[in-house]
Amino acid sequence: MKLKLFSTVAFLLLAALGLSAAKPQIVAHRGVWKADGSAQNSIRGLIKADSIGVDAIELDVWISSDDVIFLNHDASINGVVLETSDAKTISKCKLKNGENVPTLEAFLDVAKDLKPNLVIEVKPHQGKERENLAVSKIIDMVAEKGLTDRTTYITFSRNAFDHLVAMSGRPVQFLTAVHPEVLEEIGGECAGADYHISAFRSNPTWIKQLHDMGKKVTSGPSTNRTTSSSALTIRPTSSRPTNLNSPPKWLKKPMANARSKS
């Protein structure tokens, strides 16, 4: 009910601004993990996200020491460092809901039969060589599962960003805040901005610049992030300002649940 109400309110905001063609998209950050029996980056969180009708699910990925892609937000789980541990060791680790840490392949096998699109965050790895291998394997696996057209990518790593732009043929949003002109230079037409809200508070003209370039712009708290197909982000309590040189109130005020750089 809350999901339908939010979608309706967002649509009405867009219509009032003359932007009714821009359908807001609701992204489940690390899945719907606060539900009973769920956990962050879990298959249960994916299934739950599908059941409530979200448009996409965000997931975090790492490569193991023997080249298997796993889901997890942090670099380690239960004391096991994903980059320096083998798949057998990682697979024994349990999430908070009792699931084993899922491989990307297992996750995609479930996702391909569900409706939500995928937003894959490639985490910054210790070395460029390993990071490049991770990007290649992720892109290939997504293609093998027939999910290329349903997948976009995000990353804090400049190296991973460059490789995703060059190899994926899909939209790639940079999580590290750079000037819009720099983003255009390094990423071209497929690049977008997914910046912490503090970046837009400090640089209130960036939203207009990015929109004028046709870039997708995302910001806001982790659990309520929304994007749209027309490069417009709608947050639960705000809309795109009519005067973008005067930032909206939600850019000026501190937020306890603002999206963290993670």
N, C-alpha and C positions, 0 to 999 in steps of 0.2 A: 504494500500500500504506500509506504514512504517513498519507494523507488518510483512508482507511478506518479505520485504527487510532485516529486522533484522534477521529473521529466516534463510534466505539464507546465509547471511554473517556469522552467527554463525555456520551453517553447514559446510561452506567452511573452517572456522578456524579449526574445528574438523577434517575434512578430511585431511587438511594439516599436522596435528599433528598425523595422523594415528589413529584417534579416531572417525571415521565416524559412528560407531555404537551407539555413545552417542547422542541421540536426545535431543537438548536443549528444555526445557519447560518454557513457559512464564506464570508467575503467576500474576494475577491482585490483588494487595495489597489493601484490603478493597473494592474490586470491581473496576469497571471503573467509578469512581465517579466525574471526571472532565467533563464528557459529559453533555450536556444540559438535565435538568430534572432528574439528578442523584444525589446521595449523598453517603457518606461513609457508608458501611455496610447496604446498601439498597437493596431491591429486584430489583429495577430498575438497580442498579449497577451490579447485577448478570446477568440480562437479557442482558444488554449492553455488558458485558464481553463475554457472549456466542455468541453474534452477530458478534464479531470481531475475534472469533476463538482462544481465549486464552486456555491454557491447564488446568489451575486451577485458583481458586479464594480463597483468604485468607479472613477470617472473624474472628471477636473478639466476645467472648461470656462471659456472666455473668449469675448468678442465682439470681432470685428475692427473696424477703423475704418469699413468698409462693411457692417457688420451681419451678418457670417457667424460662426457659432459654431464654434470650434475646440477641440480637446483639447490641453492641455499643463498640466503642474504649475506651472511657474514663469511669471512675467509675460512672460518673453522666451525665445527659443530662438535659438541661434547669433547673438546680437546683435540679433535682430529682436523688437521689443516688440509683442505681439499687439494690444493695445488701440489703438495708434496706427499700425498697418500694415494695408494692404489684403489681401484674400484672395489675390490673385495673388502677392503677395510672400511671405505666410506659407506658401502651398501649395508653394513651392519649397524650403522648409526641410526638412531630413532629420532623422529620429530616429536613434538610435544603431544601429538594425538596418537602416537604409537606407530605411525607409518615409518617405513624405512625411507631414508633420503632418496627421492626419486631421481632417476636418470632423465635427461631431456627426452630420450627416445621413448621411455615409458609414458612420460607426460604427453608427448605429441600423439602417441597412439590413442590416448583417451580424447585429447583435444580435437582431433580430426573428425570425430563423430558428434561433437558438440557445436554450439553456435558462436560462442565468443571468439573474437579475433585475439591475436597474441601480440604483446609488447614485450620483447625480450631485451633485458638489460644485460649487456656483457660487462662483467665486473673488471676493474683494473687488475691485471695480473702482474707478477713479479718481473717478468721479462717480456720483451716484444715478441720474441720467437714463439713463446708459449701462447701469448695472446693472439698472435696471427693464426696459429694452428686452431685455436678455439673458434675464432671467427669463421674460418674455412669450414670446419666440421659442423658448426651450427647452421650455416647457410645451406650446406649440402644436405643435412638431415631434414631441415625444414622443406627443402625441395622434394626430397624422397617421399615425404609424407603428404605431399600435395598441398602444403600450407603456405607457399610463398606469397600468394596474393592476400592472405589473411594475416600476414606478419609484418610488423614494423620493429625498429630497433632503437634503443637508447643506450648511452654510455657516458661515463665521466672521462674515459681515457681518450686522449687525442689520437693515439696510435690505433686503437680499436675503431674509433670514429672514421678515420681515414680509410681503413680497410673495409668497413661496412659500406661506406659511400661508394668505394671502387668496385666492390664485389657483389653486393646484395641486390642492386637494382630496385631497392625499396626505400621508403622514407626513413631517414635516420635523424633522431633528435639528440642534440648535444646537451648534456647535463651540466657541463662546465660553462659558466656564464662568460661569453665573449661579446664584443660589440657586434651589432647586426651586420656591419660591413665585413667584419672578419669572418663571421659565420658564412656569409655568401661566398667569400673568397675561398674558404677551405672546403666548403661542402656543396656549393652550387645549388641547383634547383631542388634537389632531393633533401636538403638539410633543413631541420627545424630546430626550435629552441624549447627546451624543457628545463627552465631555470627555477632555482629557489626564489621564493617570493621577495626575499631581501634584494635580489639583483634588480627587480623592477621598481622597488621602492627607491633604490639609489640612482636608478637611471629611468625616470618616468617617461622619457620619449621613446624608449626602445620598443614598446608595444606597437606604437604607430609605425615605426620604421620597419619592424618585422612584418606587420600586416601589409604595408605598402609593397614589400618585396614578395608577398604571397606566401610567407612562411607560416607553418603551423606553430602556434604558441601555446604552451602548457605551463601552468603554475598552480599553486594551491596546496592545501593539506594532503598528506599521503592517502588518507582514507576517503577523500572526497574529490579526487582529481577527475576532471572532465575535459574532453576536447571535442572539437567539431570538425567536420569535413571541409569547412571553408576557412580554415586558419583562425578560428575564433574559439577562445576558451571561456566557458561559462562556469562560474563557481556558484555554490548553493545560495549565496546571499548577494550576488553582484551580477552586473552585466557589463558589456563593453561600453566604456564611457563615450558620450557624444563629443566631448572635448578631450582628446588624448594628451594634450599638453598640460591638462590639469588632472593628475592621477585620481582615480576613485578612492573612496575612503578606505577600502580594504587593502590598498597599497600603502596607505599612510600609517595605519594602526598596527601595532604588534599583535601577533596571533600565537596563542599558546600551542595550537595544533598545526602550525605551518609545516609544510613538507620539508623534511630534513634532507641534507645531502647524503643520501645513502642508497 
